[in-house]
Amino acid sequence: MKLLKALVVMLVAAALIVPAVSFAEDRLSLSGQMRTRAFHKDYSFDKLDNDGTDTYANQRLRIAGKIAVAEGVSVTFRTDITEGTNWGDSSDFQNGLDEAIGPIRTNGFGHGRSGAQQQWDRAHLDITKGNFHLRAGQQYVGSGGTWAVDTQDSGLALDLGEGAPVKLFVIVDDDGGSINATDAFLFGGFGNLKGDNFKSRIILSGYNDGAEQEVYLVGVNGTLNLDAIKLMGELDFFTGDADDAAGVDAFGTQLLVDASLALSDTFTLGAQLFYAMGDDEDQQYVRLGNGFNGWDPIYDVGTNLSNEEIVFGNPFDFTGQSAGVVGGRLYTNVKLSDSLSLGASAAYVQEEEDKLVEADGYALAAGLKYAILENTSIQMQLQYEDFDVTEVGQNGAADVDGGYDAFRAGTGIFVNF
């Protein structure tokens, strides 16, 4: 009898648990990517004796989830696992050898236990009712185009109107950390216009650290589709105080023009023009926010290998000395089959203001993306750049004075789910 009662209790419990699990699965949707990558970098400096190479591999498991709480209410999260270190990177191994046990380890697992390498970059709630959409929590906000607003942080974003023609946001960049410390905020809004073959966005944003930095941005971008021809452009203007106490102004006038022509269904040829004003006294701004998206158009050839490890970076201040840029780029994308695509790029840039630094050079890139199975691809990218750099002022790039060249390559396997 006791055994029978126990079996009945177990069956009832199972009957209650199974619908709950099924209900939870219906509400939860998962997506993400698993990637493994390998890179090789080779640098050569004209006047410095620190040429060298670096070869390494890394990985990342990204999992994103959305929980449908109720109609119009959802919770979203995204986490990256094992992204922080390269294969074999570990302080677990010590120099030395014990005759009895061999190489000495601190915990015995080497890089096989990287428990600290998990990052949570998104965790927010969404409430939608009619043309009203509120997002609260850790989220991404970006303006597109030149990504003059580009941040991933915690705050509020509000979309209003059908098709979200207006977005308002306020992001807490830094809460100060103590009672007497000042807080830093990124805030602003986007106004969106859309027609049959065009779309445009007006960008208004500001950043205030509560102390010496107060910077404002006004920008506009637009895209026009004319059958085989696609035109895109953006103009941004930054102003304000970079350091009010030191009398350093914030400035930035930058322009991107992008024109592409689809010569066929499988072949596209395009050109980009980059311009940004330089200054030898004040601080150039190319974006507001922490730059999470990492805009890197010079090496964008259609793969997922640039931007993080083999980068060129934002071209508008490529010298890092508020010197601006005048440059251009030609690019092409070729789809050889449903599973194989190629991309190539050639760019030349030079400084706009030469009082602090004189720099010019070219950058070449080529990439390949091959889908070996459904949602699974092998990708490769090669990059080469050659630059002449001459320090003129006191804050120059002394580590590359005289110029340098660099060859970088990457490959990886990407599985999307």
C-alpha positions as semicolon CSV with decimal commas, in nm:
position;residue;x (nm);y (nm);z (nm)
1;M;0,000;0,000;0,000
2;K;0,280;0,243;0,082
3;L;0,443;0,163;-0,251
4;L;0,113;0,223;-0,434
5;K;0,069;0,562;-0,266
6;A;0,420;0,660;-0,361
7;L;0,357;0,569;-0,726
8;V;0,036;0,772;-0,733
9;V;0,214;1,076;-0,588
10;M;0,487;1,048;-0,849
11;L;0,236;1,024;-1,136
12;V;0,042;1,326;-1,013
13;A;0,363;1,526;-0,979
14;A;0,468;1,428;-1,331
15;A;0,127;1,530;-1,466
16;L;0,170;1,873;-1,310
17;I;0,531;1,922;-1,422
18;V;0,498;1,822;-1,789
19;P;0,242;2,091;-1,885
20;A;0,452;2,350;-1,701
21;V;0,762;2,253;-1,897
22;S;0,571;2,254;-2,225
23;F;0,425;2,595;-2,145
24;A;0,769;2,732;-2,065
25;E;0,906;2,604;-2,397
26;D;0,624;2,774;-2,587
27;R;0,709;3,107;-2,426
28;L;1,087;3,084;-2,464
29;S;1,265;3,125;-2,799
30;L;1,642;3,083;-2,828
31;S;1,891;3,193;-3,090
32;G;2,263;3,246;-3,106
33;Q;2,593;3,144;-3,256
34;M;2,887;2,920;-3,181
35;R;3,213;3,021;-3,346
36;T;3,574;2,906;-3,343
37;R;3,833;3,132;-3,508
38;A;4,205;3,147;-3,576
39;F;4,416;3,455;-3,657
40;H;4,764;3,536;-3,778
41;K;4,918;3,885;-3,756
42;D;5,250;4,001;-3,899
43;Y;5,379;4,356;-3,833
44;S;5,683;4,541;-3,963
45;F;5,786;4,892;-3,849
46;D;6,022;5,109;-4,053
47;K;6,223;5,264;-3,767
48;L;6,156;5,043;-3,467
49;D;6,303;4,706;-3,379
50;N;5,980;4,543;-3,266
51;D;5,863;4,355;-3,574
52;G;5,682;4,037;-3,495
53;T;5,404;3,789;-3,553
54;D;5,118;3,654;-3,346
55;T;4,909;3,344;-3,413
56;Y;4,622;3,233;-3,191
57;A;4,271;3,085;-3,177
58;N;3,961;3,167;-2,977
59;Q;3,592;3,088;-2,953
60;R;3,257;3,220;-2,837
61;L;2,920;3,066;-2,758
62;R;2,649;3,332;-2,781
63;I;2,299;3,251;-2,656
64;A;2,007;3,493;-2,680
65;G;1,665;3,426;-2,541
66;K;1,326;3,594;-2,551
67;I;1,055;3,510;-2,300
68;A;0,701;3,599;-2,407
69;V;0,549;3,690;-2,070
70;A;0,212;3,806;-2,201
71;E;0,067;3,980;-2,504
72;G;0,286;4,284;-2,561
73;V;0,528;4,196;-2,280
74;S;0,859;4,016;-2,319
75;V;1,198;3,975;-2,151
76;T;1,520;3,939;-2,352
77;F;1,867;3,826;-2,249
78;R;2,195;3,757;-2,429
79;T;2,512;3,602;-2,292
80;D;2,855;3,529;-2,439
81;I;3,045;3,232;-2,298
82;T;3,423;3,160;-2,327
83;E;3,487;3,478;-2,526
84;G;3,743;3,641;-2,299
85;T;4,054;3,430;-2,358
86;N;4,239;3,261;-2,643
87;W;4,288;2,887;-2,663
88;G;4,562;2,794;-2,419
89;D;4,551;3,130;-2,241
90;S;4,574;3,046;-1,874
91;S;4,762;3,135;-1,561
92;D;4,702;2,781;-1,441
93;F;5,039;2,659;-1,573
94;Q;5,357;2,754;-1,392
95;N;5,713;2,730;-1,511
96;G;5,878;2,428;-1,355
97;L;5,869;2,053;-1,351
98;D;5,808;1,813;-1,070
99;E;5,983;1,478;-1,128
100;A;5,689;1,289;-0,983
101;I;5,389;1,463;-1,143
102;G;5,534;1,649;-1,442
103;P;5,438;2,012;-1,524
104;I;5,315;2,200;-1,218
105;R;4,959;2,339;-1,235
106;T;4,773;2,556;-0,991
107;N;4,432;2,389;-1,027
108;G;4,497;2,097;-1,259
109;F;4,261;2,201;-1,539
110;G;4,462;2,450;-1,750
111;H;4,229;2,633;-1,985
112;G;3,976;2,354;-1,956
113;R;3,793;2,546;-1,684
114;S;3,733;2,910;-1,779
115;G;3,439;2,964;-1,550
116;A;3,491;3,339;-1,522
117;Q;3,454;3,396;-1,897
118;Q;3,083;3,465;-1,926
119;Q;2,949;3,806;-2,019
120;W;2,589;3,928;-2,008
121;D;2,553;4,210;-2,259
122;R;2,174;4,231;-2,292
123;A;1,899;4,200;-2,035
124;H;1,591;4,411;-2,091
125;L;1,213;4,409;-2,080
126;D;0,988;4,524;-2,365
127;I;0,633;4,655;-2,336
128;T;0,435;4,717;-2,655
129;K;0,085;4,860;-2,669
130;G;-0,037;4,992;-3,002
131;N;0,221;5,237;-3,138
132;F;0,395;5,259;-2,801
133;H;0,706;5,049;-2,731
134;L;0,917;5,083;-2,417
135;R;1,248;4,902;-2,364
136;A;1,407;4,917;-2,018
137;G;1,732;4,759;-1,906
138;Q;2,065;4,668;-2,060
139;Q;2,028;4,721;-2,434
140;Y;2,185;4,836;-2,760
141;V;2,115;5,176;-2,921
142;G;2,267;5,267;-3,259
143;S;2,196;5,526;-3,526
144;G;2,308;5,334;-3,837
145;G;2,506;5,488;-4,122
146;T;2,829;5,610;-3,967
147;W;2,708;5,485;-3,627
148;A;2,755;5,831;-3,476
149;V;2,547;5,699;-3,184
150;D;2,672;5,354;-3,087
151;T;2,632;5,218;-2,736
152;Q;2,541;4,913;-2,536
153;D;2,449;5,005;-2,182
154;S;2,159;5,031;-1,937
155;G;1,875;5,277;-1,973
156;L;1,538;5,348;-2,134
157;A;1,433;5,364;-2,500
158;L;1,088;5,464;-2,623
159;D;0,953;5,408;-2,976
160;L;0,647;5,610;-3,077
161;G;0,432;5,602;-3,388
162;E;0,346;5,342;-3,649
163;G;0,664;5,176;-3,773
164;A;0,857;5,355;-3,494
165;P;0,912;5,690;-3,669
166;V;1,047;5,840;-3,346
167;K;1,288;5,685;-3,094
168;L;1,380;5,858;-2,768
169;F;1,647;5,722;-2,535
170;V;1,840;5,797;-2,219
171;I;2,134;5,576;-2,124
172;V;2,319;5,582;-1,792
173;D;2,680;5,576;-1,903
174;D;2,825;5,610;-1,550
175;D;2,640;5,644;-1,220
176;G;2,947;5,794;-1,049
177;G;2,985;5,517;-0,794
178;S;2,949;5,731;-0,481
179;I;2,723;5,992;-0,319
180;N;2,932;6,293;-0,422
181;A;3,031;6,171;-0,767
182;T;2,868;6,305;-1,083
183;D;2,661;6,089;-1,317
184;A;2,712;6,060;-1,693
185;F;2,424;6,028;-1,940
186;L;2,387;5,965;-2,312
187;F;2,052;6,084;-2,443
188;G;1,877;6,181;-2,764
189;G;1,635;6,075;-3,031
190;F;1,599;5,956;-3,390
191;G;1,335;6,074;-3,632
192;N;1,266;5,831;-3,917
193;L;1,119;5,901;-4,260
194;K;1,037;5,631;-4,512
195;G;0,903;5,618;-4,867
196;D;0,869;5,363;-5,144
197;N;1,238;5,370;-5,239
198;F;1,404;5,582;-4,972
199;K;1,451;5,610;-4,598
200;S;1,610;5,880;-4,387
201;R;1,695;5,940;-4,023
202;I;1,753;6,261;-3,830
203;I;1,988;6,212;-3,533
204;L;1,992;6,436;-3,225
205;S;2,200;6,326;-2,928
206;G;2,409;6,451;-2,639
207;Y;2,652;6,329;-2,376
208;N;2,708;6,493;-2,038
209;D;2,942;6,356;-1,772
210;G;2,820;6,605;-1,512
211;A;3,164;6,765;-1,489
212;E;3,383;6,883;-1,776
213;Q;3,244;6,702;-2,080
214;E;2,928;6,813;-2,261
215;V;2,901;6,713;-2,627
216;Y;2,612;6,739;-2,872
217;L;2,550;6,571;-3,206
218;V;2,328;6,663;-3,502
219;G;2,324;6,426;-3,797
220;V;2,118;6,308;-4,090
221;N;2,149;6,001;-4,308
222;G;1,955;5,864;-4,600
223;T;1,934;5,571;-4,841
224;L;1,789;5,582;-5,192
225;N;1,723;5,269;-5,400
226;L;1,703;5,317;-5,777
227;D;1,667;4,961;-5,902
228;A;2,028;4,850;-5,956
229;I;2,175;5,166;-5,802
230;K;2,183;5,224;-5,426
231;L;2,292;5,555;-5,277
232;M;2,363;5,619;-4,909
233;G;2,499;5,921;-4,728
234;E;2,539;6,073;-4,383
235;L;2,652;6,409;-4,249
236;D;2,730;6,452;-3,877
237;F;2,819;6,758;-3,674
238;F;2,959;6,744;-3,317
239;T;3,002;7,044;-3,088
240;G;3,035;7,129;-2,718
241;D;3,303;7,092;-2,451
242;A;3,551;6,806;-2,440
243;D;3,719;6,946;-2,127
244;D;3,561;7,267;-2,005
245;A;3,821;7,329;-1,734
246;A;4,111;7,299;-1,979
247;G;3,933;7,500;-2,248
248;V;3,928;7,210;-2,498
249;D;3,629;7,222;-2,732
250;A;3,457;6,924;-2,887
251;F;3,431;6,931;-3,264
252;G;3,353;6,699;-3,551
253;T;3,224;6,741;-3,904
254;Q;3,217;6,413;-4,094
255;L;3,068;6,292;-4,421
256;L;3,013;5,946;-4,569
257;V;2,892;5,886;-4,925
258;D;2,834;5,531;-5,049
259;A;2,722;5,439;-5,402
260;S;2,683;5,083;-5,528
261;L;2,575;4,928;-5,855
262;A;2,435;4,576;-5,891
263;L;2,575;4,478;-6,229
264;S;2,388;4,149;-6,203
265;D;2,206;3,939;-5,946
266;T;2,543;3,805;-5,830
267;F;2,788;4,094;-5,876
268;T;2,793;4,431;-5,696
269;L;3,048;4,711;-5,732
270;G;3,061;5,006;-5,494
271;A;3,256;5,311;-5,386
272;Q;3,274;5,507;-5,060
273;L;3,400;5,857;-4,981
274;F;3,513;5,953;-4,628
275;Y;3,572;6,306;-4,507
276;A;3,622;6,444;-4,156
277;M;3,755;6,782;-4,053
278;G;4,071;6,785;-3,840
279;D;4,193;7,031;-3,576
280;D;4,529;7,079;-3,404
281;E;4,391;7,225;-3,080
282;D;4,054;7,069;-2,994
283;Q;3,919;6,715;-2,954
284;Q;3,762;6,539;-3,251
285;Y;3,455;6,323;-3,187
286;V;3,340;6,056;-3,431
287;R;3,059;5,906;-3,219
288;L;2,877;5,922;-2,888
289;G;2,860;5,605;-2,680
290;N;3,098;5,323;-2,596
291;G;3,137;5,202;-2,956
292;F;3,001;4,853;-2,890
293;N;2,911;4,793;-3,256
294;G;3,265;4,884;-3,367
295;W;3,202;5,032;-3,712
296;D;3,486;4,918;-3,941
297;P;3,390;4,990;-4,306
298;I;3,742;4,971;-4,451
299;Y;3,767;4,597;-4,390
300;D;3,401;4,506;-4,439
301;V;3,409;4,239;-4,711
302;G;3,109;4,033;-4,601
303;T;3,260;3,802;-4,340
304;N;3,234;3,793;-3,959
305;L;3,611;3,807;-3,906
306;S;3,696;4,178;-3,915
307;N;3,592;4,443;-3,662
308;E;3,712;4,260;-3,349
309;E;4,053;4,102;-3,410
310;I;4,182;4,218;-3,750
311;V;4,057;4,575;-3,753
312;F;4,113;4,908;-3,919
313;G;3,860;5,092;-3,706
314;N;3,662;5,411;-3,757
315;P;3,824;5,592;-4,053
316;F;3,717;5,944;-3,952
317;D;3,997;5,971;-3,692
318;F;4,227;5,689;-3,806
319;T;4,536;5,862;-3,662
320;G;4,380;5,900;-3,317
321;Q;4,506;6,262;-3,304
322;S;4,199;6,459;-3,416
323;A;4,354;6,492;-3,763
324;G;4,040;6,397;-3,957
325;V;4,048;6,210;-4,287
326;V;4,020;6,241;-4,662
327;G;3,983;5,902;-4,823
328;G;3,800;5,663;-5,049
329;R;3,730;5,296;-5,095
330;L;3,630;5,062;-5,376
331;Y;3,459;4,735;-5,290
332;T;3,291;4,443;-5,459
333;N;3,074;4,148;-5,359
334;V;3,039;3,839;-5,577
335;K;2,797;3,553;-5,515
336;L;2,938;3,255;-5,701
337;S;2,665;3,016;-5,587
338;D;2,399;2,978;-5,319
339;S;2,670;2,862;-5,079
340;L;2,981;3,060;-5,184
341;S;3,036;3,438;-5,182
342;L;3,348;3,655;-5,216
343;G;3,427;4,013;-5,119
344;A;3,717;4,249;-5,184
345;S;3,811;4,604;-5,090
346;A;4,082;4,863;-5,166
347;A;4,102;5,189;-4,968
348;Y;4,329;5,492;-4,943
349;V;4,317;5,749;-4,660
350;Q;4,520;6,048;-4,544
351;E;4,489;6,307;-4,267
352;E;4,288;6,625;-4,323
353;E;4,486;6,836;-4,072
354;D;4,866;6,786;-4,082
355;K;4,989;7,014;-3,801
356;L;5,025;6,728;-3,552
357;V;5,068;6,424;-3,772
358;E;5,117;6,340;-4,137
359;A;4,979;5,999;-4,225
360;D;4,863;5,829;-4,541
361;G;4,840;5,477;-4,671
362;Y;4,634;5,208;-4,834
363;A;4,444;4,907;-4,703
364;L;4,349;4,594;-4,898
365;A;4,114;4,316;-4,794
366;A;3,956;4,002;-4,939
367;G;3,709;3,761;-4,783
368;L;3,533;3,432;-4,849
369;K;3,219;3,284;-4,699
370;Y;3,123;2,922;-4,778
371;A;2,811;2,754;-4,641
372;I;2,911;2,393;-4,588
373;L;2,582;2,292;-4,423
374;E;2,259;2,463;-4,323
375;N;2,332;2,753;-4,084
376;T;2,701;2,653;-4,088
377;S;2,976;2,836;-4,274
378;I;3,352;2,845;-4,311
379;Q;3,487;3,198;-4,351
380;M;3,828;3,343;-4,439
381;Q;3,966;3,698;-4,459
382;L;4,303;3,845;-4,563
383;Q;4,413;4,205;-4,496
384;Y;4,719;4,412;-4,581
385;E;4,792;4,775;-4,504
386;D;5,091;5,001;-4,562
387;F;5,114;5,345;-4,399
388;D;5,363;5,633;-4,379
389;V;5,338;5,821;-4,049
390;T;5,537;6,128;-3,943
391;E;5,497;6,278;-3,598
392;V;5,479;6,656;-3,611
393;G;5,347;6,760;-3,270
394;Q;5,408;6,646;-2,914
395;N;5,131;6,385;-2,898
396;G;5,217;6,187;-3,206
397;A;5,208;5,816;-3,269
398;A;5,572;5,754;-3,179
399;D;5,527;5,377;-3,195
400;V;5,468;5,395;-3,570
401;D;5,676;5,702;-3,654
402;G;5,822;5,650;-4,000
403;G;5,553;5,406;-4,112
404;Y;5,462;5,041;-4,092
405;D;5,301;4,759;-4,285
406;A;5,088;4,477;-4,154
407;F;4,948;4,151;-4,289
408;R;4,661;3,988;-4,101
409;A;4,455;3,679;-4,174
410;G;4,163;3,507;-4,008
411;T;3,952;3,198;-4,055
412;G;3,666;3,048;-3,863
413;I;3,370;2,812;-3,843
414;F;3,036;2,973;-3,759
415;V;2,720;2,788;-3,657
416;N;2,402;2,994;-3,623
417;F;2,096;2,865;-3,442
